[in-house]
Amino acid sequence: MRSTVNYALLLSAALSRAPRVYAGYTLKDQWIGEQFLQGGWIFETEDDPTHGTVDYVDRDTAVADNLAYGV
């Protein structure tokens, strides 16, 4: 137990001195619920380039078959 506490203290001390690199980022797009389907999402409908067992479908088919949805 004691060693776990020591590691936690060392980690918190190290993180408190670390530069805050993430501070320059801002959220550009947020797709939640129905906006997920209406945002910049692109439904690809071409053939599978690897000739596997994938069938790409358009938006209407994906929604009708419950393959894509927003809650």
C-alpha positions as a Markdown table, in Angstrom:
| # | Residue | x | y | z |
|---|---|---|---|---|
| 1 | Met | 0.0 | 0.0 | 0.0 |
| 2 | Arg | 2.8 | 2.4 | 0.9 |
| 3 | Ser | 4.6 | 1.9 | -2.3 |
| 4 | Thr | 1.4 | 2.6 | -4.3 |
| 5 | Val | 1.0 | 5.9 | -2.4 |
| 6 | Asn | 4.7 | 6.8 | -3.2 |
| 7 | Tyr | 4.2 | 6.1 | -6.9 |
| 8 | Ala | 1.0 | 8.2 | -6.9 |
| 9 | Leu | 2.8 | 11.1 | -5.3 |
| 10 | Leu | 5.7 | 10.9 | -7.7 |
| 11 | Leu | 3.4 | 10.7 | -10.7 |
| 12 | Ser | 1.3 | 13.7 | -9.6 |
| 13 | Ala | 4.5 | 15.7 | -8.9 |
| 14 | Ala | 5.9 | 14.9 | -12.4 |
| 15 | Leu | 2.6 | 15.7 | -14.1 |
| 16 | Ser | 2.3 | 19.0 | -12.3 |
| 17 | Arg | 5.6 | 20.1 | -13.7 |
| 18 | Ala | 4.9 | 18.9 | -17.3 |
| 19 | Pro | 4.1 | 21.5 | -19.9 |
| 20 | Arg | 0.5 | 21.8 | -20.9 |
| 21 | Val | 0.7 | 21.0 | -24.5 |
| 22 | Tyr | -3.0 | 20.5 | -25.0 |
| 23 | Ala | -3.8 | 24.2 | -24.0 |
| 24 | Gly | -3.7 | 25.3 | -27.7 |
| 25 | Tyr | -6.4 | 23.0 | -29.0 |
| 26 | Thr | -10.0 | 23.9 | -29.4 |
| 27 | Leu | -13.0 | 21.8 | -30.4 |
| 28 | Lys | -13.8 | 22.4 | -34.1 |
| 29 | Asp | -16.7 | 20.0 | -34.7 |
| 30 | Gln | -19.0 | 18.2 | -32.4 |
| 31 | Trp | -21.3 | 15.5 | -33.8 |
| 32 | Ile | -23.6 | 14.1 | -31.2 |
| 33 | Gly | -26.9 | 12.2 | -31.7 |
| 34 | Glu | -28.6 | 13.0 | -35.0 |
| 35 | Gln | -25.9 | 15.5 | -35.8 |
| 36 | Phe | -23.5 | 12.5 | -36.2 |
| 37 | Leu | -25.4 | 11.6 | -39.5 |
| 38 | Gln | -25.8 | 15.2 | -40.6 |
| 39 | Gly | -22.3 | 16.4 | -40.0 |
| 40 | Gly | -19.3 | 16.0 | -42.3 |
| 41 | Trp | -19.7 | 12.2 | -42.3 |
| 42 | Ile | -19.2 | 10.7 | -45.8 |
| 43 | Phe | -20.8 | 7.3 | -46.6 |
| 44 | Glu | -18.6 | 5.5 | -49.1 |
| 45 | Thr | -20.4 | 3.2 | -51.6 |
| 46 | Glu | -17.6 | 2.0 | -53.8 |
| 47 | Asp | -16.5 | -1.7 | -54.0 |
| 48 | Asp | -14.2 | -3.1 | -51.3 |
| 49 | Pro | -10.7 | -2.4 | -52.6 |
| 50 | Thr | -9.4 | -5.5 | -50.8 |
| 51 | His | -12.1 | -7.7 | -52.4 |
| 52 | Gly | -13.2 | -8.9 | -48.9 |
| 53 | Thr | -16.6 | -9.4 | -47.5 |
| 54 | Val | -17.4 | -5.7 | -46.9 |
| 55 | Asp | -20.4 | -4.1 | -48.5 |
| 56 | Tyr | -20.4 | -0.3 | -48.3 |
| 57 | Val | -23.9 | 1.2 | -48.3 |
| 58 | Asp | -25.2 | 4.7 | -48.6 |
| 59 | Arg | -26.7 | 6.8 | -45.8 |
| 60 | Asp | -30.3 | 5.8 | -46.4 |
| 61 | Thr | -29.5 | 2.1 | -46.4 |
| 62 | Ala | -27.4 | 2.4 | -43.3 |
| 63 | Val | -30.1 | 4.2 | -41.4 |
| 64 | Ala | -32.9 | 1.8 | -42.6 |
| 65 | Asp | -30.9 | -1.3 | -41.7 |
| 66 | Asn | -29.9 | 0.3 | -38.3 |
| 67 | Leu | -26.2 | 0.2 | -39.2 |
| 68 | Ala | -25.8 | 3.9 | -38.4 |
| 69 | Tyr | -27.8 | 5.9 | -35.9 |
| 70 | Gly | -27.7 | 8.8 | -33.5 |
| 71 | Val | -29.0 | 8.7 | -30.0 |
